Amino acid sequence: MTELKRKVTRRTRGAYPVLYRHPEPIVVSLDVGDLLTFRAARRRGVWTLPIDAAFRYAVRAKAFHESTEKRRGKLTRKGGR
């Protein structure tokens, strides 16, 4: 694995309606100092967060999704009797 020594910027393949009504690609940067930077393509507004916060959010989202699916499975089995 290589260390991040300079900024790496990429544009998403898909367009997403995150900030505006019309979907736009999102530009994502991995910055030195373990930061993620987001902005809408062709826009100036920038949002930055530490990479550990993004990882923490991903772990919590997955746990929430799994618990929701588990509850749905139990509800389906009870209703099927």
C-alpha positions as CSV (number, residue, x, y, z in Angstrom):
1,M,0.0,0.0,0.0
2,T,1.3,3.4,-0.9
3,E,1.2,6.5,1.4
4,L,-0.7,9.5,0.4
5,K,1.9,12.2,-0.3
6,R,-0.1,14.4,-2.6
7,K,-3.7,15.3,-3.3
8,V,-5.7,12.8,-5.5
9,T,-8.9,14.1,-7.1
10,R,-11.5,12.2,-9.1
11,R,-15.0,12.9,-10.5
12,T,-17.8,10.3,-9.9
13,R,-19.2,8.4,-12.9
14,G,-22.7,9.1,-11.9
15,A,-24.6,12.3,-11.2
16,Y,-26.3,12.8,-7.8
17,P,-28.9,15.4,-6.7
18,V,-27.2,16.1,-3.4
19,L,-27.3,19.9,-3.3
20,Y,-29.3,21.0,-6.2
21,R,-32.4,19.7,-8.0
22,H,-30.5,18.7,-11.0
23,P,-28.0,15.8,-10.6
24,E,-24.4,16.7,-11.0
25,P,-21.2,14.6,-10.7
26,I,-19.3,14.9,-7.4
27,V,-15.6,15.7,-7.2
28,V,-13.9,13.8,-4.4
29,S,-10.4,14.4,-3.2
30,L,-8.1,12.5,-0.9
31,D,-6.0,15.1,0.7
32,V,-2.7,14.8,2.6
33,G,-3.5,14.7,6.3
34,D,-6.2,12.0,5.9
35,L,-8.9,14.3,4.7
36,L,-11.8,13.8,2.3
37,T,-13.0,16.8,0.3
38,F,-16.2,16.9,-1.7
39,R,-17.7,19.4,-4.1
40,A,-20.3,19.4,-6.8
41,A,-18.7,19.5,-10.3
42,R,-18.5,23.1,-11.7
43,R,-19.2,24.6,-8.3
44,R,-16.9,26.3,-5.7
45,G,-18.4,25.1,-2.4
46,V,-16.2,22.6,-0.7
47,W,-16.9,20.3,2.2
48,T,-14.1,18.5,4.1
49,L,-14.1,15.8,6.8
50,P,-11.5,13.6,8.4
51,I,-11.3,10.1,6.9
52,D,-12.0,8.5,10.3
53,A,-15.3,10.3,10.5
54,A,-16.3,8.9,7.1
55,F,-15.2,5.4,8.1
56,R,-17.1,5.7,11.4
57,Y,-20.2,6.7,9.5
58,A,-19.9,3.8,7.0
59,V,-19.6,1.3,9.9
60,R,-22.6,2.7,11.7
61,A,-24.7,2.8,8.5
62,K,-23.9,-0.9,7.8
63,A,-24.8,-1.9,11.4
64,F,-28.1,0.0,11.1
65,H,-28.9,-1.6,7.8
66,E,-28.1,-5.1,9.1
67,S,-30.2,-4.6,12.2
68,T,-33.1,-3.3,10.1
69,E,-32.9,-6.3,7.8
70,K,-32.8,-8.6,10.8
71,R,-35.9,-7.0,12.3
72,R,-37.7,-7.2,8.9
73,G,-36.9,-10.9,8.8
74,K,-38.4,-11.5,12.2
75,L,-41.5,-9.6,11.4
76,T,-42.0,-11.5,8.1
77,R,-41.6,-14.9,9.9
78,K,-44.1,-13.9,12.6
79,G,-46.7,-12.8,10.0
80,G,-46.2,-15.9,7.9
81,R,-47.4,-18.3,10.7
